[in-house]
Amino acid sequence: MDEWTQNKLKDINLEQLIQAFEDKEIDRIAYMSLTENMLKDLVHKIGWRSKIFKDIFQSKSTENQTLEVFEIQTPLTEINSNINCDINKIYTFEYEEENNHEVEIKEN
């Protein structure tokens, strides 16, 4: 078991499961991959399983949001190298997710 998994269990007030997760060698990757059947074998209380599933869902959602932000922060020159900007002006960039990945530049 890794520190990440221990902290997750502590965050959802299930410290009493740390030893069981350690015995089954559940690390971050295993935690995020737990299925309903796996969790039934490991955790017998429905309320505890519910908390873990909720946390897994929220963790996956947070990871996806982080990935989306990372992808949007791609330098505009990589998206379209034909952009001319005056560095003395402030521009607002809008990224529209379409097949052609066009970028619209609005001058403020």
N, C-alpha and C positions, 0 to 999 in steps of 0.2 A: 504494500500500500504506500502511496505517495502522500506528501503533505497536502497537496491540492484536495485529494479525496477526504482526508481527515478534516480539513477546514470546511468542506462542503457539508459533511455530516454535522459538524459543530454549528454551522450557520443555520441549519434547519432543526436544531435541538435534538439530534439523534446520536449524541456521543456514545450511547450505549451500544450502537451498532459497529463502532470502530473495530472492535476485536473480530467480529464476524466477517467484516469486509477484508480485514487484514488476513484472516485465515484462508479466505478464498482468493487472495492476491488481486483484489480489485483496485486498480489504479484509475487515473483519469480517463484513459481510453476505454477501459472496461466499464466504468461508471456511466459514461455517456452512451454506451452501447447496450445497457441493460434492457432486456425485454421483460414483458409481464411475467412470463413463465420463469425466467431466471430469478426475478425478484421474489416471486412466490416461494421458490425454494430457499431463498436466503432470509427473507423477512416475513414473519407470520402474521403480523398485525396489519390490517388493511389500512388503518390511518397512517402508519409509518410508510407503507408502500406508496400511498397517495402523495405524501409529502415529497418522497424521493422522485416520483414521476413528475410532479409539478416543478421541482428544482431542475430536473433534466431538461424539461421543455423550456424553461426560462433560460437555462444556460445555453442551449442550442440557439434560441432566439437571439440572445445577446451576442453569441459568436457570429451569427449571420449578419447582424447589424454592423458589427465591427468590420466584417469582410466587405460589406457594401460601402461603408465609409472609406475604407482603404482603396477600393476600386474607383470610387468617384474622385479621389484625390490624385488620380493619374495626371501628370503634367499636361496642360492643354496642348503643348507643342507636339506631344505624342498622339493626341487625338486628331489634330488638324494642323499641319505644319504651315498652312497658308494664313495664319492669324498675324495681323499687324497691330501692335498695341503701342501707344505712346506711353512711356513709363511715367510721364508727368500727369496723366489723367487717371481717374479711378473708373474702373469698369466693373460691371456686374456680369458674371458668367452664369448662364443657365445651361445645365446639362440635361438634355432630353434623351431618355433611353428609348431609342428606336433602332431599327436595323442599321441605319447609316451612321448613327452616333454623331449627329450634327451638334454643333455648339453655337448658340446664339450669343452675340455680344451686344450689350446695351450700354450706351454711354450715359453716365450720370451727370 
